[in-house]
């Protein structure tokens, strides 16, 4: 009597077939707080464009269309984004999020194709000077006139944004144990990095930190605290820091944002170093030297100088 041959597939050899919801979960995992929020909003915008329930449904709708139809859908979304008047930088970030999602789907074997739509051309760093040294000084003067705990906190925030050209998220993510006043150093987690880097603190920053910690205390926890009545003692959020700088700017008669202070600090660094872009690259922690070249061109107004020479020759 013949015996039927039966086979079973071991669990270790089972075909991996993730769902769209699992794809989105894996895609967003491991992202930093700021990137996670940005990509989450980007995918939600795509879901709204498709008129589906959520980002999982949007991913399913995109992947199920196939190569050509998916690219056509992405092109339609790009046209929609541009038609709504969004900046090229925002449009490009949202398209990048979608491309990255499909790239991961291809890596996981869910689709054999990728999105091929190009981004939108944009002029980067058109305004790189920020409020300038005078603008920063006006904000700092206001903070130094306030001897309360809030004034000391504001002084630390301004010093970190200017003295070290830190980004908003780099400031609010700091904890007390990231500061070593005896060594005069600060440990930060830079944009897009997974390991902390140690920065040397100028004397002015050390003084501001020492005065703030004398009031805040050195118990473990967030370095920069919220001083509002309802959330006093909690970590200052990125939105809270933006509001802090914006409010001080308004009182000084200026329109200022946190990243504008970083721009101003980098421009000042180029001025003080005579355009030493390599030294300022270490200060600003920009990975691409061409970014600093744009700052230096704007600082020196190279195009304007050449225009004057050409005009004078005629």
Long-range contacts (C-beta under 8 A, 24 or more apart in sequence): 16-108, 16-109, 17-109, 17-110, 18-108, 18-110, 19-56, 20-56, 20-57, 20-59, 20-60, 20-63, 21-56, 21-59, 23-59, 23-63, 23-101, 23-104, 23-105, 23-108, 23-110, 24-55, 24-56, 24-59, 24-101, 26-104, 26-108, 27-100, 27-101, 27-104, 32-169, 32-191, 32-192, 33-169, 33-173, 34-169, 34-238, 38-93, 38-97, 39-97, 39-100, 42-93, 42-94, 42-97, 42-98, 43-97, 43-98, 43-101, 45-81, 45-94, 46-77, 46-94, 46-98, 49-77, 49-80, 59-101, 59-105, 62-98, 62-101, 62-102, 63-102, 63-105, 63-110, 63-111, 66-113, 67-111, 67-112, 67-113, 70-102, 70-113, 70-115, 71-115, 71-116, 71-117, 74-98, 74-115, 74-117, 75-117, 78-117, 78-120, 82-120, 87-122, 88-119, 88-120, 88-121, 88-122, 89-122, 89-124, 91-119, 91-120, 92-119, 92-120, 92-122, 95-119, 95-120, 124-291, 124-294, 125-291, 125-294, 125-295, 125-298, 127-263, 127-298, 128-263, 128-266, 128-267, 128-294, 128-295, 128-298, 128-299, 129-263, 129-264, 129-267, 129-298, 129-299, 130-256, 130-259, 130-260, 130-261, 130-262, 130-263, 130-264, 130-265, 130-267, 131-249, 131-254, 131-256, 131-260, 131-261, 131-264, 132-264, 132-267, 132-268, 133-264, 133-268, 135-249, 135-252, 135-254, 135-256, 135-264, 136-162, 136-261, 136-264, 136-265, 138-252, 138-253, 138-254, 139-245, 139-248, 139-249, 139-252, 139-254, 139-256, 139-261, 141-252, 142-248, 142-251, 142-252, 143-248, 149-215, 149-216, 149-227, 150-227, 152-208, 152-211, 152-212, 152-215, 153-212, 153-216, 153-224, 153-225, 153-227, 153-236, 154-244, 154-248, 155-208, 155-211, 155-212, 156-208, 156-209, 156-212, 156-223, 156-224, 157-224, 157-236, 157-241, 157-244, 157-245, 158-245, 158-248, 158-261, 159-204, 159-205, 159-208, 159-209, 160-205, 161-245, 161-258, 161-261, 161-262, 161-265, 162-261, 162-264, 162-265, 163-201, 163-202, 163-204, 163-205, 163-265, 164-199, 164-201, 164-202, 164-205, 164-265, 165-262, 165-265, 165-266, 165-269, 165-283, 165-284, 165-285, 166-262, 167-191, 167-258, 167-259, 167-262, 168-238, 168-241, 168-242, 168-258, 168-259, 169-238, 171-224, 171-241, 171-258, 172-222, 172-224, 172-235, 172-236, 172-237, 172-238, 172-240, 172-241, 174-222, 174-223, 174-224, 175-220, 175-221, 175-222, 175-223, 176-213, 176-216, 176-218, 176-219, 176-220, 176-221, 176-222, 176-223, 177-220, 178-223, 179-209, 179-213, 179-223, 181-206, 181-209, 181-210, 181-213, 190-285, 191-285, 197-285, 263-295, 266-292, 266-295, 267-295, 267-298, 267-299, 270-295, 270-296, 270-299, 271-299, 275-299, 275-300
